[in-house]
């Protein structure tokens, strides 16, 4: 395998980073919370957009012999971190803790990522090479924020928009 697991690895690493910062037993789920599910105090990590890093699209990769080589894969993964529907002030406190964890550890590389993963075999399945994920907070215009909430079908509440810039580069032969 090569880089097929990059999206799953980056998402699981974000989940693990947030989970590790929250009080023990606080759930962090990947995906949208169920509208029919019970209201829990916890957070959800919802991937709502996948894009390609502009530089990766624009720059061809040429090997030392002058031939094109397999380019790196660089993705922009946009997430909504939000509460699961529990008590509002408690969820806002959890979001604050998640923000602090992201600010304290904005970049992770392959060797430090495995500790965050619930499924480390996904990282192991990736071909040899470098994997880097850098998290940034997004400040979206109100119409885009409303659009994400509307498209997700969730009741609007406190949430944080996060971009992961995930890059995989094949190891040199």
N, C-alpha and C positions, 0 to 999 in steps of 0.2 A: 504494500500500500504506500501511498505517498501522502498527500495532504487532505484527503477526503474528510478527515476527522476534525479539521481546524475549527469549524463553526461549533461543533459539539464540545470540543476541548475548551475553547474560549468561554462559552456559555457556562460550562460546569465550573471553570476557574472563577468566574464572577460569582456564581452561586456559593462556592466554597469560601471565597474571601469574605463575602457578606455573612455567611453562616458562622464563620470563625470569630467574627467580631461581636455577634449578638449573644445574649444570655443563653446558656445551655437549655436545650429543649425548645427553643423558639424555631418554628418551622420557616424554611425558605424554600419555596417551590418554584420550579421552572415552568413557565407557561402562565396562562391566565387562570385566576381562581374561578372555580365553578360558581355561576350565579345562584345555583340551588344549594351549594355547599354551606356548611355551618360557618358562621363568622368566627374566625380565629384571629388571635393576635400573632402576626407574623408578616412576612414579606413575600412578594412574588417577583420573579425575574422574567420579563416578557420580551422576547426578541421581536421587534416589529419592522425592522428594515435591514437588508443586506446590500452592501454596495462594494465596489472595488476601489481601493485607494487610487487616487488620480495619478500619482507618480508611477505606480506599477503598470497602469494602462499605457502610459505615454512613452516609457523608456524600454527599448528592446535590450535584452541581455546577451552579450557576446562573450564567448569563452576565450581563453588565452590563444587558442588556435584560429581565432577569427570566425568560428562557426557560432550560430545561434545556439544557446543552451536553454534548458528548461528555465523559464523565468520564475521568480519568486511569486508566491501567492500572497497578496495583500488585500485584506478585507476591512471594510468599515461595518461594524455590527452595532446597531442602535437598539438600546433596551429601555424599557420602562420598569423602574423599580417602584413598587407600590405596596400598600397594605393589603391584607387579606380580608379586611372588613371588620376587624375588631374595634376596640375603643380608640377613638381618633387621636387623643393625646399620646397614648401609648405607642401607636403606630408612627406618629411623628417623631417620637423619641427613637424608635428603631431606625427610621430613615436617617436621622441625624448620626446615629452610630455607624450606619452603612456608609454615609458620606465621608465620615472621618476615616474609616478603613480604606476607602478608595483614595483619599488624599494622602494617607500615610504610605500606601503601597501602590503607586500608579503604574508601575511597570513590573511585569513578571516575565522571566525567561524560562526555557524548557526545564532546566534543572531545578528550579524552585516552584514549578507549577504542579508537579505531581502531588505534593502535600495538600493541595486545595481540592483535588478531584475526587468525586464519588466513584468515578469509573476510570481509574488510571490506565487501564488497558487501552483506552482510546488514544492516549498520548503515546504509549508503547507501540501501537499499530502504525503510527506515522513513520515515514521513511526518515532515515538519518538526515539531520539538518538542524537549522536553528529555528526555534519558535519563540516569538516575542508577542506579548499582549500588553498594550498600553491603554489604560482607561482614562477618559476625559468626561467631565460633566458637560452636558449640552444645555444651552439656553435657547430654547425654541420659541418662535413667535407664538402668540396666543392662538391663532387660527390653526397652526400645526398641532399644538398641544390638544386643542379641542378635537381635531381630526383623529388623532391617535386614540383618545378616550372613546370617541364615537365609534370608530372602526372596531375597537376591542369589545364593545358591548358592555363595558364595565361602568359602574357608577363612578363619577369623577370624585377623587379624593386626593390627599397628598401623594405626590409622586416625584421621582427624580429621573431625569433622562440622562442616560450614560451611553457614551460611544466607546466601543472597544476597537482599537486598531490592531488587528491580528495579522502577523506576518510570518510566513513559513518560507525558508530558503533552503533549497536542496544543498546537502553537503558537497563540497568539491570532490571530484573523483580523483 
